[in-house]
Amino acid sequence: MSNYVQRFLLEDLDIRGALVHLDSVWQQMLSGRNYPPPVSQLLGEISATTLLMGDNLKQTGRLTIQLNGSGPVSMLVIDCNESLHIRGMAKCAKNIDPQSVPDLLGHGQLLITLDMPSMRESYQSIVPLDGNSIAEIFQHYFKQSEQLPSRLFLITTNQTIFGLLLQKLPAADQQDPDGWARAEALAATVNDQTLWDLTAEEILARLFYEEAVRIFDPQSVHYGCYEDPAKIYAMLRSLGREEVDSILKEFGEVIISDDICNREYRLDALAIDAVFREAGPTIH
């Protein structure tokens, strides 16, 4: 698989970790977006982090990560479900020069929302943007929420996303007092682009060549955008025929934008008439 999350454990060190690699899924997410390079990089790094967190979903649910800022990048949002179907988008100024992450985002918040049918209400965590990079922002979050020292290594190009997460488990210092520092140093060599075309097993063997690595089953990642006409019809019916007809009269058609999937639905008078009949129309 070229789009996957691969979990592993450094058994003798009591350090857990995960790799994420995307290529075709990432290219689908960027298709038609025309984001400035700094924005694509931020979106890619958050996509990797969302998948590393979403892989922990053990039952039906959806994890949404949203960064809201006051800078030229005003919003970044990614969500994925328990099957690792991912989608995402950014809102930003048209022309953005390369600059630091704090300058791109400005003052803002990180919102992490977990929705599960088994939960009576959604879980939401809101924390300030604290860090000079996406990796630092989420390392700070992990330290607060999971109370585990964590290191993230995130790499994004127009073709590929690559990410590595390490987390120090409670017994790590008893296992090997120098193990965490050694694992961090080895993980930092993941920036070597020659690793990216290797399998997860080969990457881990090269990174942690002196350690005992237990590798778990990989999880495949898919692009999570697909047409859902039924949802569009239901939304229009909830507005009511009178309201929808007024929009149709003013503009000649009803246009619905699905920003997160970069898709536009256009319905003419015949399509609208069919929406309010039992049979649904075909959306062009």
N, C-alpha and C positions, 0 to 999 in steps of 0.2 A: 504494500500500500504506500502511496505517496502522500496521502492525507490521513494522518493518524495521531493519536496520543498513546504513548508507551510508558507505562509506570514501571518502576524498578525499586529495589531496595539494596543498599550497601549493607549486607548482612552483618559483617563483623564490626561495623561502625554505628549501627542503629541510626542510619540516615536514609530517609526515603526521598524519592525524586520522580520526575516525569519529564519526558521529551514530547514536544509537539512539532510536527512538520506539516506544512501545507504548501501545495503548489497550484493545482487546478482549481481548488476551492477558493483560494485567495484571488486568483485571476478572475474568477466569476464574480467575486465580491467587488472588485475594482472596475469591472467592465462598464464602460459608459459613464463613469463617475467624473473623470478628469480632475481629481483632487491634486492640489499642489504637492510636491514630494514630501515636505515636512508633515503634511496631514496624512498621507498614505502611510508614512512610517509610524505615526502615533496609532492609527487605526489597526495596523498590522500587529503592533506590540500588544495592544489591548485585546485583539482577537486571540493571540496566543495565550495570554493570561486567562481569558474567559474560558478557553478550552481546558486549560490546566486545572481550573477550579470546577468547571462543569462536569469533568470526568468523575467527580466524586458523587454525582447524583445517582442514587441507587434505586429510585422509583420515578414514576412519571412526574415530570415537573419542568420548569423553565427558569434558568438563571439569566438575569439581565444585569449588565454592568453599564453604568452611564456616568460620564464625566461632564459636568457643566462648568464652564469657565467664563470669565469676563474678557479674555483675550481674543485674538483673531480666530482661534478655534473655539467656538462657543459651546459645541456639544459633540461628544463621541458616544455612540451607543452600540453595544453588541449584545446579542442574546443567543442562547443555545438551549436545547432540550436534553433530556437524558440520553437520547440517541446521538448526541453531538451533531445535530443539524444546526448550523450556525448562520447568522446573517448580521449585517451591521451597516452603519452609515456615520457620516460626519456632517456637521454644519460649520461652515467656515467662510472667511473672506475669500474673494476670488484670487487675489494675488498675495502670496505669503512668502517672505524670504526666510531662508534657514535661520533659526534662532533657538534659544534654549527652551526646554519644555515649560518652565515657569512663565516665560514670556509668551509662549504660544497659547497657554491655557489661562493665564492670569489667576486671579483669585477665584476659587470655586469649590465644588464638592464632588466627592466620589459616592455614588449611590449604588448599592448592591441589593438586588431584589430577588427573592426566591419564591416562586409560586408553585404549589403542589396541591392537587385535588385533595390529598389527605390532610392538609392544613386548614384550620378554620379561617385564617387570614394570612396574607402574604407576610413573609419575613423581610424586613428592610433594614439595612445598615447605612448610615450617612456619616461620612468622615471628611474632614478637610483634605485638600490636595497638599500633601506633605512630602516633598522630595524633588530632586532635580531631574528625575527621569521617570518614565512609566514604571520601570523596575523598582525604583526607590519608593514610589507612591504605594505600590502593592506590597512591598516588603514591610513597610510601616503598617499597612492594614493587617497583614498576616500576624505580625508581632502583637498587635492589639487584640485581634479577634480570636486567633488560635493559640496565641502565646507560645509560638514556636519560632525560633530563629530561622529565617528563610532567605534564600538567595535566588534571584531571577536573572537569567541571561537571555536577552531578547534581540533577535536579528530580523530585519525586514528588508526585502528588495521588491522590485516590481513583479518578480516571478515567484518568490519564495518567502515563507515565514518559517523561522526556526526559533524554538524556545526551550529552555531548560530550567526546571525548578528543583531546588534542593531544600529539604526541611530537616532540621536537627531534632530528633526525637528525644524524650526525656532521659533515656539511659545512655545517650551517646558519650558523655564525658566519662562514665564508668567503663564503657567498652574500650575507649581509646581517647585519652585526653587531647591528643593532637589530631584526631580523626577529622573533626569539622574543618579545621584550617587546611588540612591536606586536601579534603574533598573540594573545598572552595577553589583552591589553587588549580586543581585538575580540571574542574568544571569551566574555569575561565578560558581554557584553551579551546572551547567550543567555537570561538570566533574563526577558527581555521576553516575556510570555505571548502577545502578538500573533503571535509567530513560530510557535507550536505547531501552528497549523492550516494552515501552508504546507507545500509539498512540500520534500523535502530540498534540491533544487536551488535553490529560492527562499530557503530559510534560509541556505544557504552563500553565495548571492549577496549577501544583506543583511549577513551577519556580516563577510565578507571582501571587501567591495565594491571595494577598491583592489588586490586580489591576483589572480594567475592561479591559478584553482582547477581541478585535474583531478579529475573525479568518476568513480568506478568504478561497476560495476553494483551495484544494491542487492541485499541478501539479505533474504528474508522471514523473519519469526519466527512460530513456531507454539507453541501450548500443548502441552506434552509429556506430559500425563496421559491415559491411555486404559486401558480394562479389559484385563487380561492374565490370563484364567483359567488358562491353561496353566502360568504361573509359580506360581500359588497351588496348583494340583494337584501340581506337582513338589515344592513345599516340604512339603506334607502327606505325600506318599509318602516323602520323605526322613526324616520323623519316624517312620514305621512305623505299621501299623494298630493295634497295641496301644496306643501312646501317644495316637494320635488318638481311639481309642475311649474311653480313660480321660477325656479332656477332654470328650467328648460325654456320657459318663455323668454327670460332675460338673455340667455346665452346661446340658445339654439341646441344645446346638448349639455349633458351632465358629465363633468370631468372629475374623476376621483384619483388622487395621487397617493401611491403607496411608497413613501419616501425611503423606508428602510430597505425595500426591495428594488428601488429605482424603476418602478413600473407605473404606468398611467392607464386608467380605465376610462373609456369614452362611451357614453350611451346616448343614442338619439331617441326621438319620440317613440319609435316602434319598440326599441329595447326597453324604455321606461314603462311603456304600456304592458309589456310582457312581464316585467318585474312584479307588477301588481296583479297579475293573473297567477294562476296556480303554476304554470310552466315558466321556468326561467329562460331568459334570452341568451344568445351567444354574445360575449363581449369582444369587440374588435380592438 
